[in-house]
Every structure is written in structure tokens, then in C-alpha cells.
Amino acid sequence: MLTINIFNGLVYGALLIVMCSGLALIYGLRRVVNFAHGSLYMLGAYLGYTIAGYSNFWVALVAAPAIMAVLGVLLDRYGFRLLQDRDPLSVVLVTFGLLLIIEDFVQSVWGKSNFSMAAPELLNVTVDLFGTPVPAYRIAVIGVGALVALGLSLWLRYSKIGLFVRASSTDPTTTAMQGVNTDVLSAGVVGLGTALAGLAGVVAAPFLSLSPTMSSDVIIDSFVVVVIGGLGSLAGAFVAAMVLGMIQAVGAVYLPDIAAMLPFALMIAILIWKPAGLAGSRT
């Protein structure tokens, strides 16, 4: 039982890594707390479900995030770029309104019924893990989370664009003075962050039910992860996602009466100990 709980914690933590990476990237450059990120995750899941119905899961895994990336660029151009210098309350209200619009759009197109998406045939098997049979697809989810974390880390550390992203997140004015088009850079990063939300939705679809309210199930945990890790910090988000995944999985079994409060208790404790989060953040 403990092995299964730890495994489920890793799966959920890996999903949160994919989800929260986009949230942290968008905040890091645009300083926009995007409350609509959960609805983008939901929209990606529904797009993946529809595309898979006409083709297969692997096409959906590529096509849905690509569509979401285009949507992210449009959101940056006509939304986030205009919000980055506004007061936090205005940002919250606008992004929350965007969340409601996307939820209404999903209900209008796909209805209010729940849907399920089949795992790809290649991964629709069980694998023996220390004597316990576990779905191969969930192992693949852990792999996707690890690849996203590794890929983003290497991209930000060693690529030229990654250097520009890190510089712009620290001092966008000076970065622009050095000849970097920060608006184009930020649009690309917001597109990437939105694509990651869509990717998380497609990856989650085969083992989580699709519903118009699924955004609320993950957005709270995502914000807890980002706050614990440090706003705008990818490294902090990676660590916090795995910790929260473990707490959710183990707490639901061994402390069911207070399991829902454990993430918030952890967040309060971390913020009391280190107000900027595990990895700190620029104010």
C-alpha cells in the first residue's frame, strides 16, 4: 500500500510540474498571476480528447499544445502585456473573468457531461513495480514531468533565448536596452507556458475525468506549489510539486480527515519560515 501511495504521489507531482512550469514562466516575465491557467489546462484536455477522437492520442499530444501555444501568444498580445503594470486586484479580476469565459466556452462546445479518454494502446498495460502492478501510462506521466523539468532547466541555463528570459525576468528594462525585444520574448514564453498547461491537460485526460469543473481541481494546488516554491522560480516549483504530490497521496490514505488542509498547512509553515518561498523571488 505504501508503494502505491508513493507512486501515486509521484504521478500527481509530475503532473503538477508540467502544469506549474507554465504558471511560473508566465509570472516570471509578465508578473501576471494568471488565475485562468487552470481553465487553459482544462481546454487543452478537451482539445486533446477531440483530436484523439479523430486521429489518435499521439497526434493529440502534439496538436493540442500547439493550438494552446497560439492561444497563449494571443493572450499575451491582447491581455497580459496590458496587465503587467496594473495593480494586482485588476489582474486578478481580469484573469478570473477569463477563467469564467473559457469555462462557459467549454460547456457550450462540449456540454456539461463528463468524458473519459483512453490511454494509448502502447501504454495501456500494467508493469510490475517492486511486486505491485501499476499502469504503464502513469509511469509515462512521471517521465513526461521529468522531461519537462530537465528540458526547461537546460533551455534556461544553456540556450541564448534562455539567457534572455532569465535576464528579462530580472530586469526587463536593461534587457530591452541591450537590444532584446522583450515583448516578442514574453509572447513566446507565455505561448510556451500556455502550451505546457495544454500538455498537462492532454496527459491528465487518460487517468482523470474530463469535466467543465476540472480546472478548479488543479488550479488551487498549482498556486500552492508556485507560492511554496517562490513566485517565478521554476526550481522551487519543481521541488514543491513533488512534495505536494506526496502529501496529497499519502495524506488521503493515512490522514483522510485533514488531507484537504495539509497543502495549506504546508504553505503557511513555509511562508512563516521563508516568506519568499523555498527558492525566493524578486519583489
QUIMOGI-V274475 format. One record per pair of residues at least 4 apart in sequence whose ideal C-beta (glycine too) atoms are under 7 Angstrom apart, sorted by the first residue. I is the first residue (numbers start at 1). J is the second residue. If there is no record, write none. Layout:
i;j
I;J
I;J
This chain:
i;j
1;5
2;6
3;7
3;129
3;130
3;132
4;8
4;132
5;9
5;249
5;250
5;253
6;10
7;11
7;129
7;134
8;12
8;249
9;13
9;245
9;246
9;248
9;249
9;250
10;14
10;142
10;245
11;15
11;138
11;141
11;142
12;16
12;245
12;248
12;249
13;17
13;241
13;242
13;244
13;245
13;246
14;141
14;142
14;144
14;145
14;146
15;19
15;141
15;145
15;200
15;203
15;204
16;20
16;221
16;222
16;225
16;241
16;244
16;245
17;21
17;145
17;148
17;149
17;238
17;241
18;144
18;145
18;148
18;196
18;199
18;200
18;203
19;23
19;41
19;197
19;200
19;218
19;222
20;24
20;222
20;225
20;226
20;237
20;241
21;25
21;148
21;152
21;196
21;234
21;237
22;26
22;37
22;193
22;194
22;196
22;197
23;27
23;34
23;37
23;193
23;222
23;226
24;28
24;226
24;232
24;233
24;234
24;237
25;29
25;189
25;192
25;193
26;30
26;32
26;34
26;190
26;193
27;31
27;32
27;33
27;231
27;232
28;169
28;232
29;165
29;168
29;169
29;186
29;189
30;80
30;84
30;186
30;190
31;84
32;80
32;83
32;84
32;91
33;88
33;91
33;92
33;95
34;95
35;92
35;95
35;96
35;99
36;40
36;95
36;98
36;99
36;102
37;41
37;197
37;219
37;222
38;42
38;99
38;215
38;216
38;218
38;219
38;222
39;43
39;99
39;102
39;103
39;215
40;44
40;68
40;102
40;194
40;197
40;198
41;45
41;197
41;200
41;201
41;215
41;218
42;46
42;106
42;201
42;214
42;215
43;47
43;102
43;106
44;48
44;64
44;65
44;68
44;197
44;198
44;199
44;200
44;201
44;202
45;49
45;201
45;202
45;204
45;205
45;210
45;214
46;50
46;106
46;110
46;210
47;51
47;64
47;67
47;198
48;52
48;60
48;64
48;201
48;202
48;205
49;53
49;115
49;117
49;205
49;210
50;54
51;55
51;59
51;60
51;63
51;64
52;56
52;57
52;60
52;117
55;59
55;60
57;61
57;120
58;120
59;63
60;64
60;202
61;202
62;66
63;67
64;68
64;198
64;202
65;69
65;195
65;198
65;199
65;202
67;71
68;72
68;194
68;195
68;197
68;198
69;73
69;191
69;192
69;194
69;195
70;74
71;75
71;194
72;76
72;190
72;191
72;193
72;194
72;195
73;77
73;187
73;190
73;191
74;78
75;79
75;80
75;190
75;194
76;80
76;81
76;186
76;187
76;190
77;81
77;187
79;83
80;84
80;190
81;183
83;90
83;91
83;94
86;90
86;91
88;92
89;93
90;94
91;95
92;96
93;97
94;98
95;99
96;100
97;101
98;102
99;103
99;215
100;104
101;105
102;106
103;107
103;212
103;215
104;108
105;109
106;110
106;212
107;111
107;112
107;212
112;212
114;209
114;210
114;211
115;210
116;209
116;210
117;205
117;206
117;210
118;206
119;123
119;124
119;137
119;206
120;124
123;136
123;137
123;140
124;137
125;136
126;133
126;134
126;135
126;136
127;134
127;136
127;139
128;133
129;134
134;138
134;139
136;140
137;141
137;206
137;207
138;207
139;143
140;144
141;145
141;203
142;146
143;147
144;148
144;203
145;149
146;150
147;151
148;152
148;196
149;153
149;238
150;154
151;155
152;156
152;234
153;157
154;158
155;159
155;162
156;162
156;165
156;166
157;162
158;162
159;163
160;164
161;165
162;166
163;167
164;168
164;175
164;180
164;185
165;169
165;185
165;189
166;170
167;171
167;175
168;172
168;175
168;180
168;182
168;185
169;232
170;282
171;175
172;176
172;182
173;177
174;178
175;180
175;182
176;180
176;182
180;185
181;185
182;186
183;187
184;188
185;189
186;190
187;191
188;192
189;193
190;194
191;195
192;196
193;197
194;198
195;199
196;200
197;201
198;202
199;203
200;204
201;205
204;208
205;210
208;214
210;214
215;219
218;222
219;223
220;224
221;225
221;244
221;263
222;226
223;227
224;228
224;244
224;263
224;264
224;267
225;229
225;237
225;240
225;241
225;244
226;231
226;237
227;231
227;267
227;277
228;240
228;266
228;267
228;270
228;277
228;278
229;233
229;236
229;237
229;239
229;240
229;277
229;278
229;279
230;236
230;276
230;277
230;278
230;279
230;280
230;281
231;277
231;281
232;281
232;282
233;237
233;277
233;279
233;280
233;281
234;238
235;239
235;279
236;240
236;277
236;278
236;279
237;241
238;242
239;243
239;278
240;244
240;278
241;245
242;246
243;247
244;248
244;263
245;249
246;250
247;251
247;262
247;263
247;266
248;252
248;263
250;254
251;255
251;259
251;262
252;256
252;259
255;259
255;262
258;262
261;265
262;266
263;267
264;268
265;269
266;270
267;271
268;272
269;273
270;274
270;277
270;278
271;275
274;278
276;280
276;281
277;281
